Every structure is written in structure tokens, then in C-alpha cells.
Amino acid sequence: MTMADVSETDFAVIVYREEDQWEADVLPTAVTADLDGFVQALHRQPSMGGTIGFAGVGDDFWVAVRVLGEDVSLFLSDLTAAVDYPLARQVLEALDIPVPSDDELDQVLPAGDLSIFADLGLDEMELGAVAADLDLYPEDAVAHIAERLRFGDAVERALDIAFGP
């Protein structure tokens, strides 16, 4: 495999609360060129109770970022993606987790804060199960999570915009 570039990011979605209602919008995929840019885009969105960002790359992996004040929580659906994708590598670097070597690439393992959504109703076991389901494309995994967190309709509309007609 060759090193992927940012153009392989299929979607970037921001989720936030406004007037006691969850909203979601599409972000330009260019914000996922680096993790810092993605986090800064989330910081710029005013929200009651923090901001959530999702990014998906091909059929390979997805990232969840949650910004609450100055606290940033990160979740990567598959740490082996860090071998080929800069965004995944940057998530592991931020988490201080070494990038796996080629001989360690025998299984899909999530990395990061499994309790990133626990206070919203999605526990660690369920998030881990969603990440481990190899039959789910990144957009399907994100849609499932959003549905469980009660902002599925908003994320579904954003994903429809991201993928076009």
C-alpha cells in the first residue's frame, strides 16, 4: 500500500448543540489534512456542551473527536490505519501510542478514549463493537453511533450532503 493523502477523506462532519437541539454540518475534508486543523475547526463552533467531529476515510477507518472546553478526546476505529494514513498516524501520536509495525497488523484494534461518548449513552463495549464490525463502512459506523446518541437524523442529513446525490 502507498501513503494516502488527504483527498482520500470521504467525509468530515461536525455535531453540536444549539438551543437544546443537536445540529450537524459537513466540514470541508481539507480540515482533516492534519489533526490540529480538525480540532481547531471543532473549537471554532460554539456549542452547548461541547462539539463532536467525525471523519471517515475510504472503507478503512473513522475518527471521532470530542471537544469540551479545552479538553479533547480522540478515538480511532483502527490503529493499523496509522501505517498508511497521516490522519490516523497523527491521532496515535496525540495519544502517545506507537504506530504498529507491519508484523503487528494482524487484527483491527481501536485506539483512544473508548468512553468518549459514555456520558451521552454509548458505553465502551458498544463503541468497541461498532469499531470492530468490519462489515460497516465508516459512514455506517458513524450513522449508527449518531443514532444511539440521539442525533442520527442530523448526521444522516450531513452525510447525505457529504456524499452528494
C-alpha positions as CSV (number, residue, x, y, z in Angstrom):
1,M,0.0,0.0,0.0
2,T,1.1,3.5,-0.6
3,M,0.7,6.5,1.7
4,A,-2.7,8.0,1.3
5,D,-3.3,11.7,1.0
6,V,-6.0,14.0,2.4
7,S,-8.1,13.7,-0.7
8,E,-9.0,10.2,0.4
9,T,-11.0,11.5,3.3
10,D,-14.6,10.8,2.3
11,F,-16.4,12.9,4.9
12,A,-15.9,15.3,7.8
13,V,-18.9,16.1,10.0
14,I,-19.3,18.4,13.0
15,V,-22.0,17.9,15.6
16,Y,-23.0,20.5,18.1
17,R,-25.9,21.5,20.4
18,E,-27.8,24.7,19.6
19,E,-30.8,25.8,21.6
20,D,-31.1,22.3,23.2
21,Q,-31.1,20.6,19.8
22,W,-28.4,18.6,18.1
23,E,-27.2,20.0,14.8
24,A,-24.7,18.6,12.3
25,D,-22.9,20.1,9.3
26,V,-20.4,19.0,6.8
27,L,-16.9,20.3,7.1
28,P,-14.5,20.6,4.2
29,T,-12.5,17.4,4.1
30,A,-9.4,19.6,3.9
31,V,-9.7,20.2,7.7
32,T,-8.7,16.6,8.1
33,A,-5.3,17.2,6.5
34,D,-4.0,17.3,10.0
35,L,-5.5,16.5,13.3
36,D,-4.7,20.0,14.7
37,G,-6.7,21.6,11.9
38,F,-9.6,19.3,12.6
39,V,-9.6,20.0,16.3
40,Q,-9.4,23.8,15.6
41,A,-12.4,23.6,13.3
42,L,-14.3,22.0,16.2
43,H,-13.1,24.6,18.7
44,R,-14.5,27.4,16.4
45,Q,-18.1,26.1,16.6
46,P,-19.9,27.5,19.6
47,S,-21.9,24.7,21.3
48,M,-23.7,24.0,24.5
49,G,-21.9,21.0,25.9
50,G,-19.0,20.6,23.5
51,T,-18.5,19.7,19.9
52,I,-18.1,16.4,18.2
53,G,-16.3,15.7,14.9
54,F,-16.3,12.6,12.8
55,A,-14.1,11.9,9.8
56,G,-14.1,8.8,7.6
57,V,-11.5,7.6,5.1
58,G,-12.5,5.2,2.4
59,D,-13.6,1.8,3.6
60,D,-10.7,1.8,6.1
61,F,-11.3,3.8,9.3
62,W,-13.0,6.6,11.0
63,V,-12.0,9.1,13.7
64,A,-14.2,10.7,16.4
65,V,-13.0,13.9,18.2
66,R,-14.9,15.4,21.1
67,V,-14.0,18.9,22.3
68,L,-15.3,20.0,25.6
69,G,-13.8,23.4,26.7
70,E,-10.1,22.8,26.5
71,D,-10.4,19.0,26.8
72,V,-10.0,17.0,23.6
73,S,-10.9,13.3,23.5
74,L,-9.9,11.1,20.5
75,F,-11.0,7.8,19.1
76,L,-9.6,5.9,16.1
77,S,-11.5,2.9,14.9
78,D,-8.4,1.0,13.6
79,L,-4.9,1.8,14.8
80,T,-3.4,-0.2,11.9
81,A,-4.6,2.6,9.6
82,A,-1.8,4.7,11.0
83,V,0.7,2.8,8.8
84,D,-0.8,4.2,5.6
85,Y,-2.8,7.3,6.6
86,P,-1.5,10.6,8.0
87,L,-4.7,11.4,10.0
88,A,-4.7,8.1,11.7
89,R,-0.9,8.4,12.5
90,Q,-1.5,11.9,14.0
91,V,-4.2,10.5,16.2
92,L,-1.9,7.8,17.5
93,E,0.9,10.4,18.1
94,A,-1.5,12.6,20.0
95,L,-2.5,9.6,22.1
96,D,1.2,8.7,22.6
97,I,0.7,5.3,21.1
98,P,3.4,3.9,18.8
99,V,2.5,3.3,15.1
100,P,2.3,-0.5,14.7
101,S,4.9,-2.2,12.6
102,D,4.0,-4.4,9.6
103,D,4.3,-7.6,11.6
104,E,1.7,-6.3,14.1
105,L,-1.0,-5.7,11.5
106,D,-2.9,-9.0,12.1
107,Q,-6.1,-7.5,13.6
108,V,-8.3,-4.4,13.7
109,L,-7.9,-2.7,17.1
110,P,-9.4,0.7,18.1
111,A,-7.3,3.3,19.9
112,G,-8.1,6.2,22.1
113,D,-10.9,7.1,24.5
114,L,-13.5,4.3,24.4
115,S,-15.6,6.2,26.9
116,I,-15.7,9.3,24.6
117,F,-19.5,9.1,24.4
118,A,-20.3,7.3,27.6
119,D,-22.0,10.3,29.2
120,L,-24.2,10.6,26.2
121,G,-25.4,6.9,26.4
122,L,-22.9,4.9,24.3
123,D,-20.7,2.7,26.6
124,E,-17.2,1.5,25.9
125,M,-18.3,-2.0,24.9
126,E,-20.8,-0.8,22.3
127,L,-18.3,1.7,20.8
128,G,-15.7,-1.1,20.6
129,A,-18.2,-3.4,18.9
130,V,-19.0,-0.8,16.3
131,A,-15.3,-0.2,15.6
132,A,-14.7,-4.0,15.3
133,D,-17.6,-4.6,12.9
134,L,-15.7,-5.0,9.6
135,D,-18.9,-5.1,7.7
136,L,-19.7,-1.4,8.5
137,Y,-18.3,1.3,6.2
138,P,-17.1,4.4,8.2
139,E,-20.2,6.4,7.3
140,D,-22.4,3.5,8.5
141,A,-20.5,3.2,11.8
142,V,-20.8,7.0,12.3
143,A,-24.5,6.9,11.5
144,H,-25.0,4.0,14.0
145,I,-23.2,5.9,16.7
146,A,-25.2,9.1,15.9
147,E,-28.4,7.2,16.1
148,R,-27.5,5.8,19.5
149,L,-26.6,9.3,20.7
150,R,-29.9,10.7,19.6
151,F,-28.6,12.9,16.8
152,G,-28.9,10.4,13.9
153,D,-31.2,12.5,11.7
154,A,-28.9,15.5,11.8
155,V,-25.8,13.4,11.0
156,E,-27.7,11.5,8.3
157,R,-28.5,14.8,6.6
158,A,-24.9,15.9,6.8
159,L,-23.6,12.6,5.4
160,D,-26.1,12.9,2.5
161,I,-24.6,16.3,1.7
162,A,-21.1,15.0,2.0
163,F,-21.7,12.1,-0.4
164,G,-23.9,14.1,-2.7
165,P,-26.9,12.8,-4.8
